[in-house]
Amino acid sequence: MIIKTPLRLSLVGGGSDLRYFYEKNNGMSLGFPIKNYNYIFFSKINNQLLQIVSDKENIETSNPYLIKDNIIRSIFTKYKIDKKKVFIFSDLPYGTGLGSSSAMTVGFINAINSIQNLKMKRQEIAETAYKIEEEYSGSTIGKQDHFMSTFGGINLFKYKKNSKTAIENLNISKKKIQNLEDSILLIRVGGIRNAVEILHDQKSNLISNQSKQENMKKIIQFVPYVKEAIIKSDMKELGRLISLTWELKKSLSKLISNTLVDQLYDFLISQGIYGGKLLGAGSSGYFLAICDPKTKQKLIKKFNDDALSINVDTDGTHIKI
């Protein structure tokens, strides 16, 4: 059995999906899964021991509590998974702002849902994955990554004070999706980073600093306008809005940006992009540039292997048996 779960691209509203924020203010974000995936392979042949092979874990044991990776250990002990051979791999590296660890968590819950016939719907798969990762992170992980990896297409998510999540699919035409894809380029900057440290700092700031809370609320106010720009296929406006939210996001923590990221942003603006921002928690990873197709091709030639074109995934997490 192979579980294929997409990574995600968050356009706006990330941060409002963390429990300490949405339980007081409500939250909202918009984004979509991309056609770059996390894969989990469960062998049909039962092992005498539990064997896990990935770039984060390589272990053969009779005791799941010896698993080093916090998420994998939590899942395997919670659901009593043993005597399995499991391989985990990803199209793109962990720690680059595309929600890879959350995609893996969603993939595991989807797999266990099938193996143990738990009869979870997609909403429950996303919520369960979120709660598992939230617990190990000390409540500094938001839920948008899990929902974007679970549900296909471009979606607007509303995170309510009662912990419920409402999902609105934008349901735009293939032509408009193609236009969006043609206008987006991801550019790798810096190395990999630990998102938890950055999110801990952001959490501390948002709890203690009223002005930073207000800036987070301002970011949420951009979500309907980003939605409208996508529906109208207005990439200039989309880029402008994303840049405005990036300036607000940088105010939430000194760890979100740095000199290298700022220099890349300034260079991209000088090359004619409409706007952009760093994806994920911050510091390094993939920088999202929104631009016209000619500028995109120029940047691809400039950055070579550090440039990544993306496509929207419309399936979400799914199983191939």
C-alpha positions as CSV (number, residue, x, y, z in Angstrom):
1,M,0.0,0.0,0.0
2,I,1.3,3.4,-1.0
3,I,-0.1,6.6,0.5
4,K,0.5,9.7,-1.6
5,T,0.0,13.0,0.2
6,P,0.7,16.4,-1.3
7,L,2.8,19.1,0.2
8,R,1.1,22.5,0.4
9,L,1.5,26.2,-0.6
10,S,-0.1,28.7,1.8
11,L,-0.9,32.0,0.2
12,V,-2.3,34.0,3.2
13,G,-3.5,33.6,6.7
14,G,-0.9,31.2,8.1
15,G,-0.5,31.8,11.9
16,S,-4.2,32.4,12.4
17,D,-4.6,28.6,12.3
18,L,-2.8,28.1,15.6
19,R,-5.1,27.2,18.6
20,Y,-4.0,30.0,20.9
21,F,-5.0,32.5,18.2
22,Y,-8.2,31.1,16.6
23,E,-9.8,30.1,20.0
24,K,-9.8,33.9,20.8
25,N,-10.2,35.6,17.5
26,N,-11.2,33.1,14.8
27,G,-8.8,32.5,12.0
28,M,-8.8,32.1,8.2
29,S,-6.3,31.1,5.6
30,L,-6.2,30.3,1.9
31,G,-3.9,27.9,-0.1
32,F,-3.7,24.6,-1.9
33,P,-1.8,21.3,-2.2
34,I,0.9,21.0,-4.8
35,K,1.9,18.1,-7.1
36,N,5.0,17.4,-5.0
37,Y,4.4,14.6,-2.5
38,N,5.2,12.7,0.6
39,Y,5.0,8.9,0.1
40,I,4.5,6.2,2.7
41,F,4.9,2.6,1.7
42,F,3.5,-0.2,3.9
43,S,4.7,-3.6,2.9
44,K,1.9,-6.2,2.7
45,I,4.2,-8.8,4.2
46,N,4.3,-8.7,8.0
47,N,7.8,-8.5,9.6
48,Q,8.8,-10.1,12.8
49,L,9.9,-6.6,13.9
50,L,8.8,-3.1,13.1
51,Q,11.1,-1.6,10.5
52,I,11.0,2.1,9.5
53,V,13.2,3.6,6.8
54,S,13.2,7.3,6.0
55,D,15.6,10.2,5.8
56,K,14.6,11.0,9.4
57,E,14.5,7.5,10.9
58,N,16.1,4.1,10.2
59,I,15.2,1.6,12.9
60,E,14.2,-2.1,13.3
61,T,12.7,-2.8,16.7
62,S,10.0,-4.6,18.7
63,N,9.4,-1.5,20.8
64,P,7.7,1.4,19.0
65,Y,8.6,3.7,22.0
66,L,12.2,3.5,20.8
67,I,11.3,5.4,17.6
68,K,13.2,8.7,17.6
69,D,11.0,10.8,15.5
70,N,8.3,12.4,17.7
71,I,5.5,12.3,15.2
72,I,6.1,8.7,14.0
73,R,6.5,7.5,17.6
74,S,3.3,9.1,18.6
75,I,1.3,7.6,15.8
76,F,2.7,4.1,16.1
77,T,2.2,3.9,19.8
78,K,-1.3,5.5,19.7
79,Y,-2.5,3.0,17.1
80,K,-0.4,0.1,18.2
81,I,1.4,-0.4,14.9
82,D,4.0,-3.2,14.9
83,K,5.5,-5.9,12.7
84,K,5.3,-3.7,9.7
85,K,7.9,-2.7,7.1
86,V,7.4,1.0,6.4
87,F,9.3,3.3,3.9
88,I,8.9,7.1,4.0
89,F,10.2,9.5,1.4
90,S,9.4,12.9,-0.1
91,D,9.8,14.7,-3.4
92,L,11.2,17.8,-1.6
93,P,13.3,18.2,1.6
94,Y,11.8,18.6,5.0
95,G,12.1,22.0,6.7
96,T,11.6,24.1,3.5
97,G,8.2,25.7,4.2
98,L,6.0,23.4,2.3
99,G,4.4,21.4,5.2
100,S,6.2,18.2,4.6
101,S,6.0,16.9,8.2
102,S,2.3,17.6,8.2
103,A,1.8,15.8,4.9
104,M,3.6,12.8,6.4
105,T,1.3,12.9,9.4
106,V,-1.8,13.1,7.3
107,G,-0.5,10.2,5.1
108,F,0.0,8.0,8.2
109,I,-3.5,8.7,9.6
110,N,-5.0,8.0,6.1
111,A,-3.1,4.7,6.0
112,I,-4.1,3.6,9.5
113,N,-7.7,4.7,8.8
114,S,-7.6,2.1,5.9
115,I,-5.7,-0.6,7.7
116,Q,-7.8,-0.5,10.9
117,N,-11.1,0.4,9.1
118,L,-11.6,3.4,11.3
119,K,-14.1,5.0,8.8
120,M,-12.7,8.5,9.2
121,K,-13.9,11.1,6.7
122,R,-11.4,13.6,5.3
123,Q,-12.2,16.2,7.9
124,E,-11.5,13.8,10.7
125,I,-8.2,12.7,9.1
126,A,-7.1,16.3,8.9
127,E,-8.1,17.1,12.5
128,T,-6.5,13.9,13.9
129,A,-3.2,14.6,12.1
130,Y,-3.3,18.2,13.4
131,K,-3.9,17.2,17.0
132,I,-1.0,14.6,17.0
133,E,1.5,17.1,15.6
134,E,0.2,19.9,17.8
135,E,0.7,17.9,21.0
136,Y,4.3,17.1,20.3
137,S,5.1,20.7,19.2
138,G,3.8,22.3,22.4
139,S,0.8,23.9,20.6
140,T,2.9,25.9,18.1
141,I,1.7,24.0,15.0
142,G,-1.3,25.3,13.0
143,K,-3.9,23.2,11.3
144,Q,-3.8,24.7,7.8
145,D,-1.0,22.3,6.6
146,H,-3.0,19.2,7.5
147,F,-6.2,20.5,5.9
148,M,-4.4,21.6,2.7
149,S,-2.7,18.2,2.3
150,T,-6.0,16.3,3.0
151,F,-8.3,18.2,0.6
152,G,-7.5,18.8,-3.0
153,G,-7.9,22.1,-4.9
154,I,-7.7,25.7,-3.8
155,N,-9.5,26.2,-0.5
156,L,-10.4,28.8,2.0
157,F,-10.3,27.5,5.6
158,K,-12.1,29.2,8.5
159,Y,-10.8,28.2,12.0
160,K,-13.5,28.9,14.5
161,K,-13.4,29.6,18.2
162,N,-15.2,26.2,18.9
163,S,-12.3,24.4,17.1
164,K,-14.4,23.5,14.1
165,T,-13.0,24.2,10.6
166,A,-15.1,25.3,7.7
167,I,-13.9,24.6,4.2
168,E,-14.8,26.6,1.1
169,N,-13.5,25.3,-2.3
170,L,-12.9,28.2,-4.7
171,N,-14.0,25.9,-7.6
172,I,-12.3,27.9,-10.3
173,S,-11.8,26.8,-13.9
174,K,-8.9,24.8,-15.2
175,K,-7.9,27.8,-17.3
176,K,-7.6,30.1,-14.2
177,I,-5.7,27.4,-12.3
178,Q,-3.3,27.2,-15.2
179,N,-2.9,31.0,-15.2
180,L,-2.1,30.8,-11.4
181,E,0.4,28.0,-12.0
182,D,2.1,30.0,-14.9
183,S,2.5,33.0,-12.6
184,I,4.1,31.2,-9.6
185,L,7.7,30.3,-9.0
186,L,9.3,29.0,-5.9
187,I,13.0,29.9,-5.2
188,R,15.1,28.1,-2.6
189,V,16.8,30.3,-0.1
190,G,19.0,29.3,2.8
191,G,19.0,25.8,4.3
192,I,16.5,23.8,6.3
193,R,15.1,25.1,9.6
194,N,13.3,24.0,12.7
195,A,9.8,25.6,12.4
196,V,9.0,25.0,16.1
197,E,11.6,27.5,17.4
198,I,10.3,30.2,15.1
199,L,6.6,29.4,15.9
200,H,7.4,29.4,19.7
201,D,8.8,32.9,19.3
202,Q,5.8,34.0,17.3
203,K,3.4,32.5,19.9
204,S,5.2,34.3,22.7
205,N,5.0,37.6,20.9
206,L,1.3,37.3,19.9
207,I,0.3,36.4,23.4
208,S,2.2,39.3,25.1
209,N,2.2,42.0,22.4
210,Q,-1.1,43.7,21.5
211,S,0.3,45.4,18.4
212,K,1.5,42.1,17.0
213,Q,-2.0,40.6,17.6
214,E,-3.5,43.4,15.6
215,N,-1.1,42.7,12.8
216,M,-2.2,39.1,12.7
217,K,-5.8,40.3,12.5
218,K,-4.8,42.6,9.6
219,I,-3.3,39.6,7.8
220,I,-6.6,37.7,8.1
221,Q,-8.5,40.7,6.6
222,F,-6.5,40.1,3.4
223,V,-7.9,36.6,2.8
224,P,-11.1,37.6,1.0
225,Y,-9.2,40.0,-1.2
226,V,-6.7,37.2,-2.1
227,K,-9.6,35.0,-2.9
228,E,-11.1,37.6,-5.2
229,A,-7.8,38.1,-7.0
230,I,-7.6,34.4,-7.7
231,I,-11.2,34.2,-8.9
232,K,-10.6,37.1,-11.2
233,S,-7.3,35.7,-12.3
234,D,-5.6,39.1,-11.4
235,M,-2.0,38.1,-10.8
236,K,-0.8,41.7,-10.4
237,E,-3.2,42.2,-7.6
238,L,-2.5,38.8,-6.0
239,G,1.3,39.7,-6.0
240,R,0.6,43.1,-4.4
241,L,-1.6,41.6,-1.7
242,I,0.9,38.8,-0.9
243,S,3.7,41.4,-0.5
244,L,1.6,43.4,1.9
245,T,0.9,40.4,4.1
246,W,4.6,39.5,4.0
247,E,5.5,42.9,5.5
248,L,2.9,42.3,8.3
249,K,4.1,38.7,8.9
250,K,7.7,39.8,9.4
251,S,6.6,42.0,12.3
252,L,5.4,39.0,14.2
253,S,8.9,37.6,15.0
254,K,12.5,38.7,14.3
255,L,13.2,35.1,13.3
256,I,10.8,35.1,10.3
257,S,13.1,36.9,7.9
258,N,16.8,37.7,7.8
259,T,19.3,39.5,5.6
260,L,19.5,36.7,3.0
261,V,15.7,36.5,2.6
262,D,15.4,40.3,2.4
263,Q,18.1,40.6,-0.2
264,L,16.4,37.9,-2.3
265,Y,13.1,39.8,-2.1
266,D,14.7,43.1,-3.1
267,F,16.4,41.4,-6.0
268,L,13.1,39.7,-7.2
269,I,11.3,43.0,-7.0
270,S,14.0,44.6,-9.1
271,Q,13.5,41.9,-11.7
272,G,9.8,42.8,-12.0
273,I,7.9,40.3,-9.9
274,Y,4.4,41.4,-8.8
275,G,5.1,40.4,-5.2
276,G,6.1,37.5,-2.9
277,K,6.8,36.1,0.5
278,L,8.8,33.4,2.2
279,L,6.7,30.2,2.7
280,G,6.3,28.4,6.0
281,A,7.4,29.6,9.5
282,G,10.3,31.7,8.2
283,S,14.1,32.1,8.1
284,S,14.7,29.9,5.1
285,G,13.1,27.5,2.6
286,Y,11.1,28.4,-0.5
287,F,10.3,32.0,-1.5
288,L,7.1,32.4,-3.4
289,A,7.4,34.8,-6.4
290,I,4.3,35.9,-8.3
291,C,5.1,37.3,-11.7
292,D,4.2,37.2,-15.4
293,P,5.4,34.2,-17.4
294,K,8.3,36.0,-19.1
295,T,9.7,37.1,-15.8
296,K,9.3,33.6,-14.5
297,Q,11.3,32.1,-17.4
298,K,14.0,34.7,-16.8
299,L,14.2,33.8,-13.1
300,I,14.3,30.1,-13.9
301,K,17.4,30.7,-16.0
302,K,18.9,32.8,-13.2
303,F,18.3,30.4,-10.3
304,N,18.5,27.0,-12.2
305,D,18.0,24.1,-9.8
306,D,16.9,26.5,-7.0
307,A,13.8,27.5,-9.0
308,L,10.7,25.3,-8.8
309,S,7.6,25.5,-10.8
310,I,4.5,24.1,-9.2
311,N,1.1,22.7,-10.1
312,V,-2.1,22.5,-8.1
313,D,-3.1,19.1,-6.7
314,T,-6.8,18.4,-6.9
315,D,-6.9,15.0,-5.1
316,G,-5.4,15.6,-1.7
317,T,-4.1,12.6,0.2
318,H,-5.0,9.2,-1.3
319,I,-4.1,5.6,-1.2
320,K,-2.8,3.3,-4.0
321,I,-3.1,-0.4,-3.2
